[in-house]
Structures are given as C-alpha cells and as structure tokens.
Amino acid sequence: MKQKYLFTFFLFCFLMIAAPVNAQEAARAPQRTEIPIDGLSIYPNPVTGGKVYISTTKNQEKEIEIYNVLGKPVQKTRLRGREMDVSSLTPGIYILKIQEGKARATRKLVVK
C-alpha cells in the first residue's frame, strides 16, 4: 500500500513540474515565425568559382550573413545585385542567413 502512495506522489510531482503554471504563461512563450523569401534561388551550390548568385522574385537589396558550422560569423554583406563574391572563404560548409525586407531565409552553402 505504501508503494502505491509513493508512486502516486512521485507521479503527481512529475506532472506538476512538467505542466506549465498557467495558460497565460504558456501563451507568453516567444513564437518564431519566419516570413519566407519568394522565389529564392542560390546557385551554383556547391560553389567552385568563388562566385555565388542569389536571386529572388522581388530582387531587392539583401543583407547576407555567412556563418561557419561552429556558428562563428565569417562574412557579412549587403547585396544589391545577384552576384556575391565568396572567394575569401575556405572550402567547407557554411550557413547563409538572408534578409530581404522583412522576409528571412536560412540556407546551407557548400564551398569547394
């Protein structure tokens, strides 16, 4: 009989810890919604000539950040056209964060 009470007590404690305190607190959790970039195209990927072309439907100015796989920023630029020079990057895998207006996108870039 003691074992059933002990089991019930531990189960109750676990559920109290795992459950949110109230609905308002759960609603306050930050919501991450990303507005996609229409018609985003990144080519060639993998990059072999030191140039990568980034085009979109709107073709507005883009802010581009490049990170290595450890999350360290390695390049940041504003792109007004389509052509971006990545010849300074060593061969490897990188993460591109692209922002065009309020729209954002994250893509993988391979440099050979």
N, C-alpha and C positions, 0 to 999 in steps of 0.2 A: 504494500500500500504506500509506503514511504517513497518507493521508486517512482510510482505514478505521479505523486505530487511533485517530486523533484524534477521529473521530466517535464511536467506541465509548467512549472516555474521557469525552467530554462527556455522552453519554447515561447512563453509569454515575453520574457526579457528579450529574446532574439527578435521577435516581431515588433516590439516597441522600438528597438534600435534601428531596424531596417525600414520602418514606415516613416514617411515624412510627418513632421509635427502637426501641420495643418495644411489645408488646401491652398491658403494664401502663400505660404512659404514655398510650396511646390510650384505655384504659378510665377513666383519671382525669379525662378531659375533662368539664367540667360538663354535666349533662343538664338541659335546661329542659323540664319538663313542667308544663302548666297545667291545673289541675282546673277544668272549665267550671262556670258557674253555671247550675243547672237553671231553665228557663223564663224566662230573662232577656228582658225586653221594655223598650225605650226608645222613648217616643213623646211628643209628635209630634217627628219628625225630618225636616225642619228645624224648629227651634223659632222660633215667631213671637211668642208672647205673654209671653215671659220665664219660663215655667214648663215644666219637663220632668218626665215621670213615669217612674220606674224601678221595675219590679215583677219579682218572682221567685216561684218556686214556694214557697220557704220563708219569704219576706218577713221575713228577719232584718235586724238593723242592718247597714248597708253603709258602708264607708269609700270615698269617691269623691275622686279627684284629677283635675283638669282641666288639660290642657297645651295650649299653642298649637302651631301647626305647626312652630315652631322648637325645641320641646321644653322651653320655659320653663313652669314651673308657674304657673297663674293663679288657681286656686281649689282648696281642699281642704276637705272637709266630711264629717260623719257624718250619714247619712240613716237616720232611724228609721221614717219612713213611706214614701210613694211619691213625694211631690211635692218637687222641688228647684227653687229659685229661681236662674235664670241671667241675670236682668235686668242684672246688672253687667257682663256680657260684651259686648264689641263684636261686631258682625256678622263672621262668619268661620267657619273650620273649626277644630275642636278635637278632642283625643283624650281620651276618658274612660277612666280606669283604675278599675275597680270591684272591691272585695274584699268578699265575704260569707263570713265564717268563713275556711276555708282555700281556698275557691273564688275564682278570679280571672277577670276578663274585660277585654278592651280593645276599645273601640268608637269609631267616628267620630261626632262630633256637629256638626251644622251649625246656626249661629245666624244668623237673618235680621234 
